């Protein structure tokens, strides 16, 4: 009742306090910095990144991201996160 779990890859789950997501943490940070979410880019590859992609103006999914995450992205990289230049 105090924790939630989000898949962070096919064989991993991230556990955190309820409401503590990557998107919630990013929202707090950009608010403190005075940045509008529309001016932020976030990059992710699995379920635990969906909250970030939904928050920002430009949500980017890695090429090898889970299909459920890709549906929330505005852009998908050509390379995957196993490549040293995947985000670039």
MOSUL-V298454 format. One record per pair of residues at least 6 apart in sequence whose ideal C-beta (glycine too) atoms are under 6 Angstrom apart, sorted by the first residue. I is the first residue (numbers start at 1). GAP is how many residues later the second one is. Records with the same first field share a line. If there is no record, write none. Layout:
I=GAP, GAP
//
This chain:
3=12
4=14
5=8, 10
6=8, 41, 42
7=6, 39, 40
8=6, 38, 40
9=37
14=34
21=30
22=29, 30
23=28, 29, 32
26=26
27=28
30=10
37=18, 19
38=19
39=18
40=16
41=17
42=10, 11, 14, 17
43=17, 44
44=8, 9, 25
45=17, 20, 36
46=20, 23
50=19, 22
53=6, 19, 20
54=18
58=16
59=13, 14, 15
60=13, 15
61=8, 9, 12, 15
62=15, 18, 19
63=14, 16, 17
64=16
70=6
77=9
79=7
80=6
//
